[in-house]
Amino acid sequence: MSRLDGRVALVTGAASGLGLACATRFAAEGAQVFGVDLHQPDEWPGARFHVVDVADEDAVARTISDVVQEHGRLDAVCNAAGVAGGGPVHLVPLAEWERVLRVNLTGTFLVCKHAVVPMMDQGSGSIVNFASIEGIEGTEGGSAYNASKGAVVILTKNMAIDYGRRGVRVNCICPGFIETPMFRSVMDNEGMAKYRERYRDEHKLGRFGRPEEIAGAALFLVSDDASFVTGHALVVDGGFTAGMRAGVLEGLGL
Ligand SMILES: NC(=O)c1ccc[n+]([C@@H]2O[C@H](COP(=O)([O-])OP(=O)(O)OC[C@H]3O[C@@H](n4cnc5c(N)ncnc54)[C@H](O)[C@@H]3O)[C@@H](O)[C@H]2O)c1
């Protein structure tokens, strides 16, 4: 038996990167997976795909209601829709700040708001929000993005407190730098290319992460293996936040 047999899952940001990796893994584990994104991917591993902006409350409410009507339940939600953006605060236009917060924070809030109701009704459910290590530690020029992700961490913990007695678990994942289209859009731009190695080396495993490695963590959190895990910010970062490594032990082969 697969780990998500008979489960109904909704994944946002499902057309790309981490959302698509989660949808693919959940479907392989037996779930009926519904995708949400601004556009449909060429190949969709799940049941149905909804072209929806996660910051549009009516569309989010309608989509979740359609999924629940079709299957009578909603067991797992993965909030992976997100955008990069920021810069040092004095250079960030208000419109840029609002664009990032609108998707990363408001979008996550809206999907949580409408998904948690059917989960409470059925007395079970697991929500996994996508934060970031940049939501628990600062990074240069992080501003809007990092603020949005820090807010997702605390939103997650608050929801865990509010809905635990109703059988709903709420956790978030804080990935390190994972090779996805978003990662490439940041790392491949002209100004960043020369810092790429520095970022890679901060991961103590000596490499960037792969989307499947985040999907594995998401699978754990939505599965019964995590039945006593809620309110947790799970860092999956190849050791990026473990501490400083200067290379002092290189002479010992470490
Ligand atoms: N890749 C990384 O290194 C990394 C690290 C930490 C956290 N994250 C977070 O993980 C999540 C997934 O990132 P990714 O790297 O897969 O990025 P990605 O750009 O590959 O995928 C994000 C998806 O979200 C969708 N999206 C954007 N705005 C949307 C909206 N308004 N409504 C619906 N969908 C929308 C995009 O169309 C895209 O398909 C994001 O929240 C990101 O902030 C990524």
The ligand as an SDF file (V2000), in Angstrom:
LIG
                    3D

 44 48  0  0  0  0  0  0  0  0999 V2000
   13.9060   27.0640   -4.9990 N   0  0  0  0  0  0  0  0  0  0  0  0
   14.3840   27.4490   -3.8370 C   0  0  0  0  0  0  0  0  0  0  0  0
   15.6130   27.5270   -3.6330 O   0  0  0  0  0  0  0  0  0  0  0  0
   13.4430   27.8040   -2.6970 C   0  0  0  0  0  0  0  0  0  0  0  0
   14.0210   27.9710   -1.4410 C   0  0  0  0  0  0  0  0  0  0  0  0
   13.1960   28.2780   -0.3800 C   0  0  0  0  0  0  0  0  0  0  0  0
   11.8220   28.4160   -0.5680 C   0  0  0  0  0  0  0  0  0  0  0  0
   11.2990   28.2620   -1.8160 N   0  0  0  0  0  0  0  0  0  0  0  0
    9.8640   28.4420   -1.9560 C   0  0  0  0  0  0  0  0  0  0  0  0
    9.2810   27.2740   -2.4890 O   0  0  0  0  0  0  0  0  0  0  0  0
    8.1370   27.6050   -3.2680 C   0  0  0  0  0  0  0  0  0  0  0  0
    8.3040   27.0330   -4.6610 C   0  0  0  0  0  0  0  0  0  0  0  0
    9.4370   27.6480   -5.2610 O   0  0  0  0  0  0  0  0  0  0  0  0
   10.0970   27.1200   -6.6120 P   0  0  0  0  0  0  0  0  0  0  0  0
   11.5540   27.2740   -6.4380 O   0  0  0  0  0  0  0  0  0  0  0  0
    9.5040   25.8260   -6.9910 O   0  0  0  0  0  0  0  0  0  0  0  0
    9.6380   28.2820   -7.6120 O   0  0  0  0  0  0  0  0  0  0  0  0
    9.0940   28.2070   -9.1110 P   0  0  0  0  0  0  0  0  0  0  0  0
    9.1540   29.6010   -9.6260 O   0  0  0  0  0  0  0  0  0  0  0  0
    9.7900   27.1520   -9.8670 O   0  0  0  0  0  0  0  0  0  0  0  0
    7.5670   27.7910   -8.9020 O   0  0  0  0  0  0  0  0  0  0  0  0
    6.6610   28.6470   -8.2820 C   0  0  0  0  0  0  0  0  0  0  0  0
    5.3190   28.5140   -8.9590 C   0  0  0  0  0  0  0  0  0  0  0  0
    4.4010   29.3880   -8.3000 O   0  0  0  0  0  0  0  0  0  0  0  0
    3.5430   29.9050   -9.2850 C   0  0  0  0  0  0  0  0  0  0  0  0
    2.9130   31.1440   -8.8650 N   0  0  0  0  0  0  0  0  0  0  0  0
    3.4800   32.3750   -8.7250 C   0  0  0  0  0  0  0  0  0  0  0  0
    2.5490   33.2770   -8.4060 N   0  0  0  0  0  0  0  0  0  0  0  0
    1.3690   32.6100   -8.3350 C   0  0  0  0  0  0  0  0  0  0  0  0
    0.0440   33.0060   -8.0620 C   0  0  0  0  0  0  0  0  0  0  0  0
   -0.2750   34.2970   -7.7980 N   0  0  0  0  0  0  0  0  0  0  0  0
   -0.9380   32.0790   -8.0690 N   0  0  0  0  0  0  0  0  0  0  0  0
   -0.6430   30.7750   -8.3510 C   0  0  0  0  0  0  0  0  0  0  0  0
    0.5920   30.3480   -8.6400 N   0  0  0  0  0  0  0  0  0  0  0  0
    1.5830   31.2550   -8.6330 C   0  0  0  0  0  0  0  0  0  0  0  0
    4.4630   30.1450  -10.4820 C   0  0  0  0  0  0  0  0  0  0  0  0
    3.7200   30.2740  -11.6900 O   0  0  0  0  0  0  0  0  0  0  0  0
    5.3470   28.9140  -10.4510 C   0  0  0  0  0  0  0  0  0  0  0  0
    4.8400   27.8750  -11.2490 O   0  0  0  0  0  0  0  0  0  0  0  0
    8.0580   29.1270   -3.2510 C   0  0  0  0  0  0  0  0  0  0  0  0
    7.1640   29.5340   -2.2490 O   0  0  0  0  0  0  0  0  0  0  0  0
    9.4620   29.5450   -2.9100 C   0  0  0  0  0  0  0  0  0  0  0  0
    9.4950   30.8220   -2.3000 O   0  0  0  0  0  0  0  0  0  0  0  0
   12.0850   27.9560   -2.8860 C   0  0  0  0  0  0  0  0  0  0  0  0
  1  2  1  0
  2  3  2  0
  2  4  1  0
  4  5  1  0
  4 44  2  0
  5  6  2  0
  6  7  1  0
  7  8  2  0
  8  9  1  0
  8 44  1  0
  9 10  1  0
  9 42  1  0
 10 11  1  0
 11 12  1  0
 11 40  1  0
 12 13  1  0
 13 14  1  0
 14 15  2  0
 14 16  1  0
 14 17  1  0
 17 18  1  0
 18 19  2  0
 18 20  1  0
 18 21  1  0
 21 22  1  0
 22 23  1  0
 23 24  1  0
 23 38  1  0
 24 25  1  0
 25 26  1  0
 25 36  1  0
 26 27  1  0
 26 35  1  0
 27 28  2  0
 28 29  1  0
 29 30  1  0
 29 35  2  0
 30 31  1  0
 30 32  2  0
 32 33  1  0
 33 34  2  0
 34 35  1  0
 36 37  1  0
 36 38  1  0
 38 39  1  0
 40 41  1  0
 40 42  1  0
 42 43  1  0
M  CHG  2   8   1  16  -1
M  END
$$$$
